[in-house]
Amino acid sequence: MVNLFARTPADNFRVMPYNLRLFAMLGLWGDRRKLYRLYVLLLLAYVAIIFPKPVRITDRHPFESIVRSVSELIFAALCYLTIIILAIKSEPFRAVIRKLEQALELFRDRQDQCSQLIIEVNANIHRFSLGYAKLNLLYVLLFNVIPPIYNYPRYFLQWRMPEDNRTVEFMLPLMQDLYGLDVHHNILHYTISWVAITPFCVFFALILWFKGALFMLIRYNTLLYQLVNRLLQQYDRESAGGLLAQKHRRLQQIVQLHYRAIECTKLLDSILSLILLIQCVGCLLMLCLMLFYITRNHSLNVINIAVLLMSIFIEMMCFSYLGNQLTEENANISHSAFNCRWYDEPIVIRKYFLRIILQAHRKATITAGKFYNVNIVTFAQLIKTSYTYYMIMKEMF
């Protein structure tokens, strides 16, 4: 396990190396024959968590309970669909990682601003990955540990209460009807339920962490655009009076790197387009339903809903921020190229600059469903729309 998370100097020019080691355990990287492990876990999680969820309004499950249950169901569906789409699209996923590593490998033997930028960004990504893992561990602790800490003392101290108040209703991690078990009042049934679902809540937290790898791929793609900018700035400083052949060679490398960055963006969009479409729709529905549930309930059950709300909010914020950063870095290439005074160069050099400027003018962006750009502006619109639907729901119910 220590070797799994170990980081070496060679990893400075590799793409999320220890994340891929964990991906390999489930067949999402390396040997695809291990994918059966993922499908077995998904099947068991379906049996333990998704199938027992109530979705009909009854005396036992009033409207507010069904709102919570549907919110949790949407959250689980987002996790399921994301990891299944990643498994289906494993070839473009592998291709984008290979292209990113090939691009970074070009700078391994250099000692300049570009290589320093790669080392710095890779270290930041590594820290983010560890921090995101700790955040998901916190989700698990809040989601699964607080309910039994609250329930068991109440149950064993109920004899001190008046006889009319000795019926204890347990705080549940998830809204469930677990195959006829009375998880609301029977301590044994509650314990069986808690033991059954806890490993799969950890599994869902692992899927959330896997989704964090998608943030990192967007950041690596943005790094390629930043490297193009740095190379253009270096060219502007160092090319004055240089030989034509030397300028030609340097610009050829810049054009190739820019083209590789654009290819990676297209591959990333092919992977993320459907995932982000599902994510945006799910986020819209979940924010609306969870806000409704939280404002209608003042019990400790809102803690678990708040955990889900926070996780989906942070996910969409990361996708939006990094998508926005990627688009801006590509747009900056056009300014960097224009500032190189390319119009004073021979025509063979000008052709390279025109190609760079034209490529940079084609908007590089991550989309949801190939039509909805994912950035800070659209994230704000998503939050606003969710709140509007929440207000409508509040008025209706």
N, C-alpha and C positions, 0 to 999 in steps of 0.2 A: 504493500500500500504506500509506503514511503517513496519507493521508486516511481510509483504512478504519478505522484505530485512533484517529483524532483525536477528542478530547473537547472540547466547547464548553460555555459556561454554559447554553445552551438545553437541553443534554442532562440537566441536573439534574432536570427534571420529565418525562423520557421513560423508557421501559422498555427497558433493555439495548440502546441504539441501535447500538453497533458490533457487538454479537453478531448483530443482525438483518441488518447489512450482509453478514456472512459467510453467514448463512442464505440470503440472497437469491442468492448465487452458485450454490447448488445447488437453487434453486426452492422451498425450504421457507418462504420469505417473499417477498412481492412477486410477480413474474411466475411463475406455476405452469408455464409452458411450459419453464422451465429445469430442471424435475424430471428430464428425460431424462439430465442430467449425473450426477445421483445414481445412477440405475439402471445407467448404463454403468459407473460406478466399482464399484458393488456386484457386478455381473456379473464384471468383471475380477478383483476381490478373491476372488470365489468360485473362479474358475479357478486363480488363483495360490496361494491359501492354504487354502481349505476343502476343495475336491475332492481334493487329493493327500494328505490326512491319513489315516494308517493307523488303523483301528478294530478290526482282528482280531489276535489273539495268534498270532505266528509265531516261528520261531527267530530271525529278524532283529529282531522287535519283541516282547520278553517282556512280561509283565503290567505291570510298572512303566512301560514306555514307552507302553503303551496307556492307562494311567491318565493320564499326562501329555497324550497326544494328545486324549483325551476332554475333559479339563479345558480345553484350548485351544479345542476345538471348541465347548464350552458358552459360553466367553467370546466367541468370534466370533458365535455365535448370538444372544447378548444384545445385542451391538452392532447386528447386522443387524435383529433384530426391533424394537428401539427406534426406529431411524431410519425403518424402513418404517411402523411405527404412527404416528410423527409425520407422515410424508408423507400417510398415509390420513386422519388426524385434523387436517389443516391448518386446516379451518374453525373448530373450537372453539379451536385454538391461536391463530389470528388474532383470534378474538372475545375471548379472555381478555386479550390484549395491548391491544386497543382499549379494553376496559372499564377496565383498569388505567391506561392513559394518560389517559382521560377523567376518571377520579377524581383523578389527580395534577394535571391541568391546572387544577382548581378552586382550587389553592393557589399557582399561579404568581405571582400579583400580591399575595399576602399577605406580610407581614413579621411573622411570629409563630413560636411554637414548632413549629407543624405544618409550616410551610414549611422551617424549619431542620432538622426531623427528616427530611423527604424528601431534602433535599440531603445530609445526613449518611449516610443509608442508601444512597442512590444511589452516593455516593463509595465506600462500603464494598463494595457489590456490584461496582463497577468494579474495585476492587483485588482482590477475590476472583477475578473473571473472569481478570484478568491472571496472578494467582498460580496459578490452576488450569491455565491454558494453559502456564505454565512447568513445572508438575508433570507434565503430559502430555508435554511435550518431554523432560523427564528420563526418563520411562518409555521413550520411543523410544531415547534414547541408551543407557540401561542394557540395553534389550532387543536392540538391533541393532548397537551398536558394540562392546560387550564381547566377544561371540563371535569376530569377526575379529581383534580385538586379541590375543586369547588363541591363536587357531588358526594364524595366519600365521607368527609367530615359531617356534612348535613345529614346523610343517611344514618350514620352511627350515633349522632347526637339527637336524633329526632325524638327519643324517649323523653327528653327534657321539655319538649313542646307540649302545649295543650292537646288533648286527644283529638279535637276537631282539626288540628293542623299537622297531624302526624303523617299524612300522605305526602311523600316527597316526589316531585316531578323533576327528573334529572335534566341537567343541561347537556345537550347532545352536540358532539362535534359536527355531525351531519344529520340532516333531516331524513330519517329512514324508517321503513317498515321491514326489519330484517327477518324475513321468512317466519313471521308469526311470533317473534320474540317480543316480550313486553319491555322494550328498552327504555321506556319512560319511567317505570315505577319499580321493576324487579331488578335488584342489585346484581344478581347472577347473570341475568340476560344482558344487562347493561355492560358488565365486565366482558362477557363473550363478544358482544358487539364491538367494544373498544379494542380488544385484542385483535379482532378480525380485520378491522379497517385501518389500524395504525400503520402496518407495513405498506399498505397501498397509498396511504397519504404521503409516506416517505417517497414512494415511487412517483407520485404526481409532483412532488417537490423536485425530484431528479429531472422530470420532464421539463419543468419550469427552468431549471438550470441549463438543460440542453437548448431550450429556446434562447437563453442568453448567448449561446454560441452564434446565433444568427446576428445579434447585435455586433459581435466581434468581427464577423465577416464583413459587415457594412463598414466598420471602422478600418479594417485592413484595406478594403477597396478605396476608401477615402485617402488612406496613406499613399496609395499609388498616385493619386492626383496631386497630393502634396509634394511628392518626389518630383513629379513633372514640373511643378512650380519652382522648386529649389534648383533643378537643373537649368531651367530657363534663366533664373536669376544669376546662377554661376556663369552661364554663357554670356550674359550681358556684362558682367564684371571682367571676364577673362578673355573674351574673344577679340577685343580691339587689336587690330594689326596682326591677327593670327593668320595662318595659312588657310587657303580655301579648302584643301583636303581635310584639314583638322576640323574646320567648322562643319563641313559636310558630314563627317563621321559622328560628331557630337549631336548634331540635329537629327541624324538618322536614328540614333539611340533614343532621343527624346520622343520622336514620333512613334517609334515602336513601343515604348513604355506607355505612352498615352493611349495607343490603340489597344494595348493589353488591358489597361484600366477600364476602357470602354467595354471590351469583351467581358470582363469580370462583372461589370454592372449589368449587362444583358443577361448573363448567366444567373446572377443573384436575383434579378427581377423574375426570371422564369421559375426560380425556386420559391421566392417569397410572395409572388403575386396572389396565388390562391390562399396561402396561409394568412396574409395580411387582410385579404377580403373577409375571410371568416373571422379574423381577429377584430376587425373594425365593427362588423355587424354584432358579434358577440359582446364586444365592449359596450356598444351602444345599448343593447338590451340589458346587460348586467348592471351597468351604472344606474339605469332607470329603475330596475327592480330592486336593487340593493338599497338605493336611497329611500325607496318607498318602504321597504322592510325596516330599515334602521329608524326612520322617523315614526313608525307605527309601533315599535317595540322598545321598551326601556329595560329589558332584562339583559343578563350577561350573554345571551345568545348572539347579541349584535357583535361581540368580539370576533367570532368566527367569520361572520359576514364581512366585517371590516377588514379582516386579513385578506379575504378573497378580493375585496374591492381595491385594497392597496396594491396587491400583486398585479391585477389587470391594469390598473392605472399606471404603475411604474413601467410595465412592459410596453404599453402604447406610447408613453412618454419617451422611452429609450429609442424605439423604432422611429418616432417622429423627429427627435432631435438629431439622430445619426443620419437619417434620410435627408434632413435639411442641410446638415454639414457636408454631406457628399455632393449635393447639388451646388452648393456655394463654392466648394473647392474646385470643381470642374469649371465653373464660371470664371473663377480667378485666373485660370490658365490663359484665357483670352487676354486679360489685362497684362499678365506677365509677358506674354509673347509680343504684344503691341509695344510694350516699354523697351523692347530690345533694339529699337530703331532698325527694324528689319527692312524698311523702305529704302535705306541707304546701301543695302547689300546687293551683290550680284543677283541676277534673276534666278539662278539655280538655288540660291539660299532663300530667296523670297518665296519660292514655291513651297519649301518646307514650312515656313511660318504661316503661309496662307492655309496650308492643310491643318496645322495645329489650331489656328483661330477658328476655322470652319468646324472642326470636330468639337471644339469647346463650346461653340454656339448651339450645338445640338444638346438639349437639356438632358443631363444625366440624372436620373431619378429612380427611386424605388416606388413601385405602385401597388395598390390593392386592386386586383382584378384587371390590371392593364389600363384602368381609366381614372383611378383616384390616387393622386400623388400623396405620398405619406411624408408630411413635414409638419413643422410647428403650427402653421396656419390651419391646416386641415385637422390637426389634433384639437386645437381650440374650438373649431367648428363642431367636432364630434362631441366634446364635453358640453357645449352649448345645446346641441340637439338632444343629448341625453337628459339634460336638465329640463328642457321643454316638454319632453315626453313624460318625465316624472311629474311635472306640474299638472299635466292633463290627467294622468293616472290618479293623482291625489284628489283632483276635483271629482273624478268619476266614482271613486271608491271611498 
